[in-house]
Amino acid sequence: MTSRRGFIKAGGLALFGIGLGGIPGFLAEAVAGTQPLGLFQKRKMMVCIFQRGAMDGLMAVTPFTDQYLKALRPGLFMTAAADQRTKPLIDLDGRFGLHPSMASFEPVFREKRMAIVHGIGSPNTTRSHFDAQDYMESGTPFKKGTDSGWLNRAVGLLGHDAASPLQAVSLTSSLPRSFYGDNPAVAIKNLADFNIQMRGNQAGAVSASKTFEDLYDNTSSSLLKDTGKESFDAIKMIQKTSTANYKPENNVVYPNTALGNSLKQIAQLIKMDVGMEVAFAESGGWDTHFNQGTDTGIFARNVGDLSNCIMAFWNDLSRYQDDLTVMTMTEFGRTVAQNGTGGTDHGRASCNFILGNAVNGGLVHGLVNPLAKENLEDGRDLAVTTDFRAVFSEVANKHLGISNDKVLFPDWDGKKIGVMGRV
């Protein structure tokens, strides 16, 4: 359900202005003369990026010494050795190679600030995008009726009440399944919509209503009335930062793509100190059934965009890196063998990337057995050897201080894999 009034009461009106021309003039005038907020207590922040469509982990991070993979992908296989056909992979450890379009990840991997988990996926064997995404975002891979998402439950386990209606923010057009639940969470898209998506989160609307008291009643031309000090202060704070003319730090230039724009807005929210602790963004176009390409083509463009956007975000926030962790996820991987149209089909395991100063980085975690047929799931797919919940829970535990895995991921009692905490 879209609640325009709830959105405005949540502070979303001001935040929709990020990167889209600033806040409306009549609001700026209304808050003139007010004092900025005392700001929120400094806390850790986790940013999750969902790669919708199922990324081919075997092409993103390739076990390039595997001869079975080479035989099964005659038109897609890439190597770390010099090759006249394609640019070489970036050799990470003598076995795994990073796709050349992800070269921007190499420095942080070498600095041990990026960890990769391979063979990660869901224990549920569905190859339906919709179902697999739903299971991953709910965190209950064998229960379709779960009414909350794992990130919403994470917000509820932070150990303190929400000081801000913007504690959990998704830079998407609608609230993602991950944020459904009883704890406040909002989806912000753009200023022109003047709304906030509350479907799946009535608590968010209620919390929002308590924060912005009747910012305006009817239309954008109506008089402001009965507005709480907090709402004016929030708008003043945003106005003061001149979001329309935002200049990233360290000469960073964000890619002009959907993900780049989302991460740039999240960076602005972080710098504005609006009390955000969990953020969500998404990247599309990963369903590469046709003409996947190697060092050029759709896959190369996608991984290039993913890595360049994340690194622009990371470098822009150099002052905040000790408090920031970024984690990617995708619903499943692709088949080990290429198909007849130069692509790959729905598979099982993939890989993910975790960036932060406290990760056990410079390693490819997880188990990837030789890709002989007897080691493949259903005789065709990279086997899931790491349950996604083992990784998500460890990142939430170590970075956000969440310790109740039974609430975070009901029905899971597995072990962590050591992806967090430098050694």
C-alpha positions, 0 to 999 in steps of 0.5 A: 500500500502506498501512503502519501501521508505516511511518506511525508510524515516519515521524512521521505519527502525531503529525502526524495529530493536527493539528486533530483533537484532538491526539496520544494521551495515552499518547504525550504521557506517554511523551515528557514530559521530553524536549527539543525538536529543534534544528530544521531548517535554514531552506529554501524551501517550495513548496505545490502545489494540484491543482484536480481536475475541470478548472477553467474558466479562461475564467470564472476569468480572463475576456478580457472584451473578446472578443466571440466569447466573449460570443457563445458564452456567452450565459448564462455571459459576465461583464463588468467593466462594471456589469451588472444580471445579475451582479456585475462582474469585477475588471478586472486590465489592461483585457482580463482580469477576475478572477471577483468571488468571487476578490476576495481575490486582487486585493490580492496581484495589485496588489502584484505578488505574484501571477502568472496564466498563461493558456492553460496546459495539456498538449501531450497532447490527452486530455480524460480526467480520469484520463489528463490528471491522470496526465500532469500529475502524472507530468510526462511527458504522452506516457508512461503508464508513468512510475513517478515524479511530478514533485514526487517528482523535485523532492525528489530534486533539492533538492541535499541529503539529506532531514533529515526524513521530512516533507520532502514531505507531501501533505494527502490520503487517499492519496499523489498521483501527483505524489509517487510515486517513490524519494524520501521522501514521505508522505500525511497525512489524520487521526489516527483512521486511524493510518496513512500512505499509501505506495502508489507510494513504497516509499522513503518507507516505508523512510526512515520506518522508519529514523526511528521505531524501533518506536514501538509494536508492536501497538495504541495501547494497547501499551507504547512500546519501542525508540523513537529520540530523534528520534521522541520529540523530534518528538512533543514538538515537536508537543505543545508547539505545542498543535495541537488549539488552533491559532490562526492569526496575524493574525486569520486564519479559514480556511474550514471546507472540505476545502481550508481544513483541508488548508492550515491543517494545512500552515501548522501543519507549517511553523510547527512546523519539521518540515523540510517543503519540498514540500507538496501539497493538492487541491480538487475539484468543478471538473467543471462540466457542469451549472448552472455559474452566473456570480457565484453557483452552483457555480463561484463557490463553488469559486473563492471557496473556492480564493482565500479558502483560499489567502489565509488560508494566505498571511496566516497565514504572513506571517512565512514569505512570503519562503520560500514559493511557492504554485502551483495546477494543473488537468488541463485547461480547459473548452469556449469555448462553453457547453453545453445544460445551463448548463455547459461541457464538457471542453476544453484550456487553462485558467489557473493562479495563482502566489503568492509574493514573488519572482514576476513578478506583477501580470501575466497571462502567456501567450498568449490569441488572440481566440476566433474559431473559427479560433483555437480548438483543434479548433474548440472549445477555448482553445488550449494556448499554454503547456506546463505544464512551462514554468511548473512547471519555472520555479517549481521552478528559481527558488524551490527552486533546482532546475536539472536540467530533464532529470530534472525533466521528461524529454523537455521542452526548452522555454523558460521564460516569465518568470513568476518573478523580479520586473521 
